[in-house]
Amino acid sequence: MSIPRAILVFDSGLGGLTVLREIAAARPDAAYTYVADDAFFPYGQHEEDEIIARVVPLIGELIDRHRPDLVVIACNTASTLVMDHLRKAYSVPFVGTVPAIKPACAASKTKKVSVLGTRGTVKREYTRTLIRNFAQGCDVTLVGAENLASLAERALRGEAIGDDAVRAEIDACFVEDSPRTDTVVLACTHYPLLLEQIRRIAPWPVAWIDPAPAIARRVVSLIGPQADRSAAPAKFLFTSGRAPTATLETALRPFFGADALDFA
């Protein structure tokens, strides 16, 4: 008899819920723990060595506490910095999140692609290496959004986010050349939280590339067969130790694909 597998999903905040949603839909039998490192959010405001020094030992503590069979780093900023360190330090399998530049460039018909990420992600050499290796002749524009992740967090907490605030973060993605931009990579897991609004206010239609489905497929390939019995209730926790508000608690539940959810 196979038992439920334990999956830990980690992000700087609430953006990784967009990844969790896809994984939970593919493997509803698994036991999930979601950890939001709100005590250090947003990662984009910290130096690279600070993020490494923060995340690597923190993941070790979470592994010891929750005993996952697999860990998903559902954060582009963290993944581009710490994956090698994590794999050297711990024996648990890891799945990371990196800008989906290869599939975006392969799909683009105009060969004009933008990468929308945090300022840290778009300036990182890891991202530029992906472009050199996988641009496939595309003209790639890097757009560092200073506030979009924070806006997404506020929206999930029930705050109304004005179109002008979002438009200021995404406008640089739309390069009006001939031909013009037709594909935008969402290089932060927070951004799909605002995707409905982003699509509505975009100056013209483009393909928005969300890496979450590909991450879910990778997890499924690694985690083993479906369990024969139900998993324990999913768990959600903030590293700050605070409890979510009633509004946020209601907003969180659909991402887990189950009614049972413990707030640790």
C-alpha positions in Angstrom: 0.0 0.0 0.0 1.4 3.4 -1.0 1.1 6.2 1.6 0.6 10.0 0.9 3.8 11.8 0.0 4.8 14.9 1.9 5.5 18.0 -0.2 6.8 21.3 1.2 6.3 24.4 -0.9 8.4 27.4 0.1 8.2 31.0 -1.1 9.2 34.5 0.1 5.5 35.2 0.5 2.2 34.2 -1.0 3.2 33.9 -4.7 4.2 30.3 -4.4 0.5 29.5 -3.9 0.1 29.8 -7.7 2.6 26.9 -8.0 1.0 24.9 -5.1 -2.4 25.2 -6.8 -1.1 23.4 -9.9 0.7 20.7 -7.9 -2.3 20.1 -5.7 -4.5 19.7 -8.7 -2.2 17.1 -10.2 -1.6 15.3 -6.9 -4.5 15.8 -4.6 -3.4 12.8 -2.6 -0.2 14.4 -1.3 0.3 16.0 2.1 1.2 19.7 1.7 3.0 22.2 3.9 3.2 25.7 2.6 5.8 28.1 4.2 5.7 31.8 3.5 8.9 33.6 4.6 7.1 36.8 5.4 9.7 37.7 8.0 12.1 38.4 5.2 9.7 39.5 2.4 10.3 40.8 -0.2 13.5 39.0 -1.2 14.2 41.6 -3.9 15.1 44.1 -1.3 18.0 42.0 0.0 21.5 41.3 -1.3 22.2 37.9 -2.8 24.5 36.7 0.0 21.8 37.7 2.6 19.2 35.6 0.8 21.6 32.6 0.7 22.5 33.0 4.3 18.8 33.2 5.2 17.2 30.5 3.0 19.7 27.6 3.2 19.6 27.1 7.0 15.9 27.9 7.1 15.1 25.1 4.7 17.2 22.8 6.8 15.1 23.7 9.8 11.9 23.1 7.8 13.1 19.7 6.6 13.8 18.7 10.1 10.4 19.8 11.4 8.1 18.7 8.6 10.1 15.7 7.1 9.0 16.3 3.4 9.7 13.8 0.7 10.2 16.7 -1.8 10.7 20.5 -1.4 9.6 23.0 -4.0 11.3 26.4 -4.0 8.4 28.3 -5.5 10.3 31.6 -5.8 12.4 32.7 -8.8 14.7 34.9 -6.7 15.5 32.2 -4.2 15.8 29.5 -6.9 18.3 31.3 -9.0 20.5 31.7 -5.9 20.2 28.8 -3.5 19.4 25.6 -5.5 23.0 24.4 -5.7 23.6 25.2 -2.0 20.4 23.3 -1.0 21.2 20.2 -3.1 24.7 20.0 -1.6 23.4 20.5 1.9 20.4 18.2 2.0 19.4 14.8 0.5 15.8 15.7 -0.1 14.9 16.2 -3.8 14.3 19.9 -4.7 12.3 21.4 -7.6 13.1 25.1 -8.3 11.4 27.9 -10.2 13.3 29.7 -13.0 12.2 32.2 -15.7 10.5 30.2 -18.5 12.6 31.8 -21.2 13.1 28.7 -23.3 9.4 27.9 -23.8 8.5 31.5 -24.3 11.0 32.1 -27.0 10.1 28.8 -28.7 6.4 29.9 -28.7 6.9 33.5 -29.8 5.9 34.3 -33.4 7.1 37.9 -33.5 10.4 37.0 -31.8 9.8 39.8 -29.3 9.7 38.5 -25.8 9.7 40.3 -22.4 10.7 38.9 -19.1 8.7 40.4 -16.2 10.4 39.8 -12.8 11.7 41.3 -9.7 14.6 43.7 -10.1 16.9 41.1 -8.5 15.8 38.3 -10.9 16.2 40.4 -14.1 19.6 41.6 -13.2 20.9 38.2 -12.1 23.5 36.5 -14.3 21.5 33.3 -14.1 18.7 35.0 -16.1 21.1 36.4 -18.6 22.6 33.0 -19.2 19.1 31.6 -19.9 18.7 34.3 -22.5 22.0 33.5 -24.1 21.3 29.8 -24.2 17.6 29.8 -25.1 16.6 33.0 -26.8 16.5 31.2 -30.2 16.9 34.5 -32.1 14.4 36.4 -30.0 14.8 40.0 -28.9 14.3 39.7 -25.1 13.5 42.7 -23.0 14.1 42.4 -19.2 11.6 44.3 -17.1 12.3 44.7 -13.4 9.1 45.4 -11.5 9.8 47.1 -8.2 6.4 46.8 -6.5 4.3 44.1 -8.4 4.9 41.3 -5.9 3.9 43.5 -3.0 0.8 44.6 -4.9 -0.1 40.9 -5.5 0.2 40.2 -1.8 -2.1 43.1 -1.0 -4.6 42.0 -3.5 -4.8 38.4 -2.0 -5.3 40.0 1.4 -8.4 41.7 0.1 -7.1 45.1 -0.8 -8.3 46.8 -4.1 -5.3 47.5 -6.3 -5.7 50.3 -8.8 -5.1 49.7 -12.5 -2.6 52.6 -12.7 -0.4 51.0 -10.1 -0.3 47.7 -12.0 0.1 49.4 -15.4 3.2 51.3 -14.1 4.8 47.9 -13.4 4.0 46.1 -16.7 4.1 48.9 -19.3 7.8 48.4 -20.2 7.0 44.8 -21.3 5.2 46.1 -24.3 7.7 47.1 -27.0 5.9 48.7 -29.9 8.2 47.8 -32.7 7.3 46.2 -35.9 6.7 43.5 -35.0 5.7 44.1 -31.4 6.0 42.0 -28.2 3.7 38.9 -28.3 5.0 36.9 -25.3 5.7 37.9 -21.7 7.4 35.6 -19.1 6.0 35.9 -15.6 9.3 35.5 -13.8 7.8 35.8 -10.3 5.3 33.4 -8.9 3.4 36.3 -7.3 2.4 37.8 -10.7 -0.3 35.2 -11.7 -2.2 36.4 -8.6 -2.9 39.6 -10.6 -3.1 38.0 -14.0 -6.8 38.7 -14.6 -6.2 42.4 -14.0 -3.0 42.4 -16.0 -4.7 40.9 -19.0 -7.5 43.4 -18.8 -5.3 46.5 -18.7 -2.5 45.3 -21.1 -2.2 47.6 -24.2 -2.6 44.5 -26.5 -3.0 40.8 -26.1 0.1 38.7 -25.5 0.8 35.2 -24.3 1.6 35.2 -20.6 3.9 32.3 -19.7 3.3 31.0 -16.2 5.9 28.3 -15.1 3.5 26.7 -12.5 2.2 23.9 -14.8 5.7 22.8 -15.8 6.8 22.8 -12.1 3.8 20.6 -11.3 4.7 18.2 -14.1 8.2 17.9 -12.7 7.0 17.3 -9.2 4.6 14.5 -10.5 7.6 12.9 -12.3 9.6 12.8 -9.0 7.1 12.1 -6.2 6.1 8.5 -7.0 2.7 6.8 -7.4 -0.6 8.0 -6.2 -1.4 7.1 -2.5 -4.1 4.6 -1.6 -5.4 6.7 1.2 -6.1 10.4 1.9 -3.4 12.7 3.2 -3.5 14.7 6.4 -4.9 18.3 6.2 -2.6 20.7 4.5 -0.6 23.1 6.6 0.1 26.8 6.1 2.5 28.9 8.1 4.3 32.3 8.1 7.9 32.4 9.3 6.9 35.4 11.4 4.6 33.2 13.4 1.6 35.4 12.9 -1.8 34.0 12.0 -3.6 35.0 8.8 -6.6 37.3 9.0 -10.0 35.8 8.4 -10.1 37.5 4.9 -6.7 36.0 4.0 -7.6 32.6 5.4 -10.7 32.5 3.2 -8.5 33.5 0.2 -5.9 30.8 0.9 -8.2 27.7 1.0 -8.9 27.4 -2.7 -5.2 27.1 -3.5 -4.8 23.9 -1.5 -7.6 22.1 -3.3 -9.0 20.8 0.0 -11.3 22.0 2.7 -9.0 20.8 5.5 -6.3 23.3 6.2 -4.3 23.8 9.4 -2.7 27.2 10.1 0.4 26.4 12.1 
